Structures are given as C-alpha cells and as structure tokens.
C-alpha cells in the first residue's frame, strides 16, 4: 500500500499550488527530500553543475548594517577595501589562466550614497558612480575572456540597463519577504536596502528588462517556516510573470564572532535540507536550485539528497569574501561526493541554457564570448 501523502505525489511531478505550498512546510523532511529528488531527477537528470569563477569584491563599503554580516565596512575600519583598476585587471588575468569562466562582481549596497571618501576615490579613477566602475570592470572581464555576473545590491532600472550589455546575468538575494525581520531588534533593522519591497521591485524590474537573474533566500536569521514559503512563492510569482529567474540559492546563516549575531544558533542540517526540498517542490522545473558547498563542507550528500542540481560558483583563485572562514571545496573531492550519489559534476556558464536559447535575454554583443566558453567547457 502506498503511504505517500497525495500532496507529495503531486509535488514530485509538478509545482504545487500556493495553498499546498504551506502544507508542504508541515511535512517531515525525509518525505520532502524524497519528492524533491524525484522532481530534480526528472527535470535535470544525473548532472550536477557549478560555475568556475573568480570572486571580485569591488568594495566592502556598505551603508547597510545587517546583524549577521562580517563583510561590510565603513571608511577607516580595519579591513576596508576597494579594488583598484590594477588589482581588478590582475585578478581577471589570473582567473582566466586558472580556467575560470565567470567574473562575479560583488559589493555593498550603494556605497557612494553614504561615504564621501569612496565617492572621491571613484572620481580619481574617472568614474562618477559605482555602476560606471562596474561597467568598466565588466568590459575588462570580457576582454580577458570571462563572462561577468554582477551582484551589486540594490540597482535602479537605469543602472541595470547600463550593466545589461556587459553582463550575462545579474543577481540579488531576496533573502526574505518578511517585514517583521526589519523591525527593531531584528537582523535587518539597520539595513534600509533589505526592505522586502525594495528587493522585490528590483527583481521585478530585472524581469521587465529581460535580464537573466539570480535570487535566493537566507535561512536561520529568525524567520519562520511560513516566511520561508512566502519567500519562495514570491520568487515563483516573479518568475512566472517574466521568466527571468535562472537560479535560486538556498543559503544557510553561518555565525561570525564579530557581529551582533555572533553567538546566534545556526540552522540545523535538517532545516537546510527541508528548505532546499521546499524550494525544489515549489519552484518551476526550469529554475535551478543551489546551495553553497563551502558553507556545508560535511554535508555534500545531504545537499544532493535534498534536491539541489547546482553548487553555484566555486573559485580556484579567490576566497569567498562574504564567508572567508569557509573555503571552497576541492573539486576532486566534490566530484567524488557527487559520484558516490550517482551524479556527474560538470562546469557551466554563469547563465543557463534556458536564457541562452530564449530570444531577448542576452545581449547580442555577448554571444561570441558565450559561444567560445560554451565550446571550451564542452571540450574534454
């Protein structure tokens, strides 16, 4: 006799309704993961992917103060860093020599609006705004043989229009759509750019502009299971309207001693597995679900069994500047872990075939570099 709940039988075949998504959140993790694996295997087969990247933290200056973040700095703080043009060129050259295909540009939110010193530094390099510097850096990446992906926090429509011709994709973690997490005493209270309405608006505008986009949720910062489901559903609605979400990251909070949440409890492996499974069961099949392997070095099998099809960017040349105490996995070891679960690990581009093959999602000027790297990755 089949004891699988009907809702999971349905979820293992296709995305559930909004109402049933909340019911999934009440089910046991093992059952969720079994259904998520079935959905993943049907949609993505026996290949797990990663993007060989270089991580370029253009600046760690940020006007937000999230209670869990160890990355952001203010001018004069120990560890403050803005990459110079010379440094950017050197890292791009090194990355290409090491076989990277992606240049990930990451930085704090709108630093020129909060720090005069940074604005003056930009001007000394011939740039009025951060987006101008980002466009220059992306052009340098393309010239070096890499494909840029930019996660610069909140960008306005005009900024995204400026970056679209020199980026194959953009990204912004939605993190969570709960306004409660922005209230006093909660982790986003001192982070004006973490307001859900702002982040949802940018994600929507990226869709209107036909920009391939990365989104994601951060778990373990005080949210409920229901708020996690709210966030996944919000991403699904945006993707169904515009078709632009290429991947959704399920990222687990890891504590950093020098932050207000330095002693907060981290989400358990069971919570992470259940959230990955929920993402796979709620999101449409063409959306990739990933989780960072460096934040879960002992849990490769758990990530795979929970329903991921991608490990995100992994760098052979640069650390994870957001979580520097968690190094990237050795690819050989990660490959062995995948093979033990019956999967092949393969590199990919920082834009998915669903957007490469759809008209209007990638600027025509980027096609020669895309085709070159596509051929390179396909060559044994």
C-alpha positions in Angstrom: 0.0 0.0 0.0 1.3 3.4 -1.0 1.7 5.6 2.2 3.0 8.7 0.4 0.6 11.7 1.1 -1.2 12.7 -2.1 0.2 16.2 -1.9 3.8 14.8 -2.1 2.8 12.5 -5.0 1.6 15.6 -6.8 4.7 17.7 -5.8 7.1 15.1 -7.1 5.6 15.6 -10.6 4.9 19.3 -10.8 4.8 22.5 -8.7 2.1 22.7 -6.1 -0.5 25.5 -5.6 0.2 28.4 -3.2 -2.1 26.8 -0.6 -0.5 23.4 -0.8 3.0 25.0 -0.6 2.3 25.9 3.1 1.1 22.4 3.8 4.4 21.0 2.5 6.1 23.1 5.2 4.4 20.9 7.8 5.7 17.6 6.5 8.7 15.5 7.6 12.0 16.3 6.0 12.7 12.8 4.7 9.4 12.7 2.8 10.0 16.2 1.4 13.5 15.3 0.2 12.3 12.1 -1.5 9.8 14.0 -3.5 12.3 16.8 -4.3 14.8 14.3 -5.6 12.2 12.9 -7.9 11.4 16.3 -9.3 15.1 17.2 -9.6 16.0 14.0 -11.4 13.1 14.3 -13.9 14.0 17.9 -14.7 17.8 18.0 -14.5 18.9 14.4 -14.9 22.2 12.9 -13.5 24.4 16.0 -13.8 25.2 18.5 -11.0 26.8 21.7 -12.0 29.0 24.5 -10.8 30.4 27.8 -12.2 34.2 28.2 -12.2 34.5 31.8 -11.1 36.7 34.5 -9.7 35.1 36.4 -6.8 35.9 40.1 -7.1 34.7 42.2 -4.1 34.8 45.6 -5.8 34.3 47.3 -2.4 33.2 46.1 1.1 31.9 49.6 1.9 28.2 49.3 2.6 25.6 51.6 4.0 23.6 48.7 5.5 24.3 47.1 8.8 22.8 43.6 8.8 23.3 41.9 12.2 24.9 38.8 10.7 27.2 40.4 8.1 31.0 40.3 8.6 31.7 41.6 5.1 30.7 45.3 5.3 33.0 48.1 6.4 32.9 51.9 6.8 35.8 54.1 5.8 38.7 53.8 8.2 37.5 50.4 9.6 40.2 47.6 9.7 39.9 45.6 6.6 38.2 48.3 4.5 39.0 47.6 0.8 38.1 48.9 -2.6 39.7 47.1 -5.5 41.8 49.4 -7.8 41.7 49.0 -11.6 45.2 47.5 -11.4 44.0 44.8 -8.9 40.9 44.0 -11.0 43.0 43.5 -14.1 45.4 41.3 -12.3 42.7 39.1 -10.8 41.0 38.8 -14.1 44.2 37.7 -15.8 44.9 35.2 -13.1 41.4 33.8 -13.2 41.5 33.2 -16.9 44.8 31.4 -16.6 43.2 29.1 -14.0 40.3 28.2 -16.2 37.6 30.4 -14.7 34.7 31.4 -16.9 32.7 33.7 -14.6 33.8 37.0 -13.1 31.5 37.6 -10.1 31.4 41.3 -9.1 30.1 41.8 -5.6 29.9 44.8 -3.3 28.0 46.6 -0.5 24.8 48.5 -1.3 25.1 52.0 -2.9 28.4 52.9 -1.0 28.7 56.3 -2.8 25.4 57.5 -1.2 26.9 57.0 2.3 30.7 57.6 2.1 32.2 60.8 0.6 35.7 59.3 0.7 34.7 56.4 -1.5 33.0 58.8 -4.0 36.2 60.8 -4.2 38.2 57.6 -4.9 35.8 56.7 -7.7 36.3 60.1 -9.3 40.1 59.8 -9.1 39.7 56.7 -11.3 37.4 58.6 -13.8 34.0 57.3 -12.6 31.2 59.2 -11.1 29.2 56.3 -9.7 29.7 52.7 -8.7 27.7 51.5 -11.7 30.2 53.3 -14.0 33.1 51.4 -12.4 31.2 48.1 -12.6 30.6 48.6 -16.3 34.3 49.3 -16.8 35.2 46.2 -14.8 32.8 44.0 -16.7 34.2 45.3 -20.0 37.7 44.3 -18.7 36.4 40.9 -17.8 35.0 40.3 -21.2 38.3 41.4 -22.8 40.1 38.9 -20.5 37.9 36.1 -21.7 35.4 35.9 -18.8 31.6 36.3 -18.5 30.6 38.9 -15.9 27.8 38.3 -13.4 27.2 41.3 -11.0 25.6 41.2 -7.6 25.8 44.9 -6.5 22.9 45.0 -4.1 20.0 47.4 -5.0 20.2 48.8 -8.5 17.7 51.1 -10.2 16.3 50.4 -13.6 18.7 52.7 -15.3 21.7 51.0 -13.6 20.5 47.6 -14.8 20.1 49.0 -18.3 23.7 50.2 -18.2 25.0 46.9 -17.0 22.9 44.6 -19.2 25.1 44.8 -22.3 28.2 43.7 -20.4 26.7 41.1 -18.0 25.3 37.7 -18.9 23.2 37.9 -15.7 22.6 39.9 -12.6 21.7 38.9 -9.0 20.1 39.9 -5.8 19.3 37.7 -2.9 15.7 38.4 -1.9 16.6 36.8 1.5 13.1 37.0 3.0 9.9 38.9 2.2 9.0 39.3 5.9 8.8 42.9 7.0 9.0 41.5 10.6 12.7 40.9 10.1 13.2 44.7 9.6 11.6 45.6 12.9 13.7 46.9 15.8 15.8 44.1 17.3 15.6 42.0 14.1 18.6 41.4 11.8 17.5 43.9 9.0 16.5 46.8 11.2 19.6 48.8 10.3 19.6 47.8 6.7 17.4 50.1 4.6 18.2 48.2 1.4 17.0 44.9 2.9 13.4 46.1 2.9 11.4 43.4 1.0 9.5 45.9 -1.2 12.8 47.3 -2.5 14.3 43.9 -3.3 11.1 42.7 -4.9 10.9 45.8 -7.0 14.5 45.3 -8.4 13.7 41.7 -9.1 10.6 42.7 -11.0 12.4 45.4 -13.0 15.1 42.9 -14.0 12.3 40.8 -15.3 10.8 43.6 -17.3 14.2 44.2 -18.8 14.6 40.5 -19.7 17.8 40.1 -17.6 18.7 36.6 -16.5 18.6 36.8 -12.8 19.8 35.0 -9.6 17.6 35.2 -6.5 17.7 33.3 -3.2 16.7 33.1 0.4 18.8 33.2 3.6 17.6 30.9 6.3 18.3 30.9 10.1 18.1 34.6 10.8 14.9 34.4 12.8 12.3 33.6 10.1 9.6 31.0 10.4 8.9 28.1 8.0 5.9 30.0 6.8 8.0 33.1 6.0 10.4 30.8 4.0 7.5 29.5 2.0 6.3 33.1 1.5 9.7 34.0 0.0 9.9 31.0 -2.3 6.4 31.8 -3.6 7.3 35.4 -4.1 10.2 34.3 -6.3 8.0 31.9 -8.2 5.4 34.6 -8.9 8.0 36.9 -10.3 9.5 34.2 -12.5 6.1 33.1 -13.8 5.4 36.7 -14.9 8.8 37.3 -16.6 10.6 34.0 -17.0 13.9 35.6 -15.9 14.9 33.7 -12.7 17.7 31.3 -13.7 18.6 30.0 -10.2 17.6 30.3 -6.6 20.2 30.0 -3.8 19.2 28.4 -0.5 21.8 29.8 1.8 22.1 28.9 5.5 23.2 31.5 8.0 26.7 30.9 9.5 27.6 32.9 12.6 30.6 35.3 12.6 32.1 36.2 16.1 32.5 39.9 15.3 28.8 40.5 14.5 25.7 41.1 16.7 24.6 37.6 15.7 27.9 36.1 16.5 26.5 33.7 19.0 23.1 33.1 17.4 22.2 29.5 16.7 22.7 28.3 13.1 20.0 26.4 11.2 20.3 22.6 11.6 21.2 20.4 8.6 17.6 19.1 8.8 16.2 22.7 8.4 18.5 23.3 5.4 17.5 20.0 3.8 13.8 20.8 4.3 14.1 24.3 2.8 16.1 23.1 -0.2 13.4 20.4 -0.8 10.6 23.1 -0.4 12.3 25.3 -3.0 12.6 22.4 -5.5 9.0 21.4 -4.9 7.5 24.9 -5.1 9.6 26.4 -7.9 9.1 25.6 -11.5 11.3 22.9 -13.1 13.3 25.4 -15.3 14.6 27.2 -12.2 17.9 25.8 -10.8 18.1 25.2 -7.1 21.5 25.6 -5.5 23.2 25.6 -2.1 26.7 26.7 -1.3 29.0 23.7 -0.6 31.6 25.7 1.3 29.0 26.5 4.0 28.2 22.8 4.3 31.5 21.0 3.9 30.4 17.8 5.6 27.0 17.7 4.0 27.5 17.2 0.3 25.4 14.1 0.3 22.7 15.9 2.3 22.6 18.8 -0.3 22.3 16.3 -3.2 19.6 14.2 -1.4 17.6 17.3 -0.7 17.2 18.2 -4.3 19.8 20.6 -5.5 21.1 20.5 -9.1 23.8 23.1 -8.7 26.6 24.1 -6.3 26.9 27.7 -7.5 30.2 29.4 -8.1 33.4 27.8 -6.9 36.7 29.6 -7.3 40.2 28.1 -7.8 41.8 31.6 -7.3 39.9 33.7 -4.8 38.2 33.1 -1.4 34.6 33.6 -0.5 34.9 37.1 0.8 31.4 37.0 2.3 32.3 33.9 4.3 36.1 33.8 4.3 36.4 31.3 7.1 34.6 28.7 4.9 36.9 27.8 2.0 35.7 26.5 -1.4 35.7 22.7 -1.6 38.4 20.9 -3.6 36.8 20.0 -6.9 38.2 16.5 -6.9 36.6 15.8 -3.5 33.3 17.4 -4.5 33.3 15.3 -7.7 33.9 12.1 -5.7 31.0 13.1 -3.4 28.7 13.6 -6.4 29.8 10.3 -8.0 29.0 8.5 -4.7 25.4 9.7 -5.1 25.2 8.7 -8.7 25.8 12.1 -10.3 28.4 13.7 -12.6 29.8 17.1 -11.7 30.2 19.4 -14.7 31.2 23.1 -15.1 28.7 25.6 -16.5 28.4 29.2 -17.7 27.0 31.9 -15.4 23.9 32.0 -17.5 21.6 29.0 -18.1 20.7 27.4 -21.5 17.0 28.3 -20.9 18.0 32.0 -21.2 20.7 31.5 -23.8 18.2 29.8 -26.1 15.4 32.2 -25.5 15.2 35.4 -27.6 15.9 38.7 -25.9 17.5 37.6 -22.7 21.2 38.0 -23.6 22.7 41.0 -25.4 23.8 40.0 -28.9 27.3 41.5 -28.3 28.0 38.9 -25.7 27.3 35.9 -28.0 30.8 35.5 -29.4 32.3 35.2 -25.9 29.5 32.9 -24.7 29.9 30.6 -27.7 33.7 30.5 -27.1 33.4 29.5 -23.5 30.5 27.1 -24.2 32.8 25.3 -26.6 35.6 25.3 -24.2 33.5 23.7 -21.4 32.2 21.1 -23.8 35.7 20.1 -24.8 37.1 17.3 -22.6 
